[in-house]
């Protein structure tokens, strides 16, 4: 009977540990793939909608390591400087692809990214876009250093309970199963 009870206890805690791990993993998704332009793809917008791609971009929140997927036929995409974006042409783009359905671009930093079509006349007709990638979230600032009136041991006591997550999980397993 004791062995069945201990098996149940271990299974119960293992189940909740797995559930906790899954929830933790899902809450730390690091990147998303965006289909540029939604279902319309990277194509010439209707004549009265030259801001189609910038409107689409403004409705999304881009983070570092997100990916843009450009879908197009008989076109190309270039990452360019702001000046080249304004002129709608570039002789030396930062990035160039004409792979159609398989063009992916990883947003590797925060800030602005400028994209235009590489096909003559398409940029002027609205196949261009500015993407703003958000700054990474900053962790909470560290505690201020102790004043000269506090003892040297005080900061150690204040931070002693703050274990990194893997250490916490290991400690929890050790306390339950050992």
KAFENCOR-V595054 format. One record per helix or strand of 2 or more residues. SS is the DSSP state (h for helix, s for strand). FROM is the first residue (numbers start at 0). TO is the last residue. Records with the same first field share a line. If there is no record, write none. Layout:
SS: FROM-TO ; FROM-TO
This chain:
h: 1-25 ; 37-39 ; 51-57 ; 81-86 ; 99-101 ; 153-158 ; 164-176
s: 32-34 ; 66-69 ; 76-79 ; 94-96 ; 102-105 ; 110-116 ; 127-132
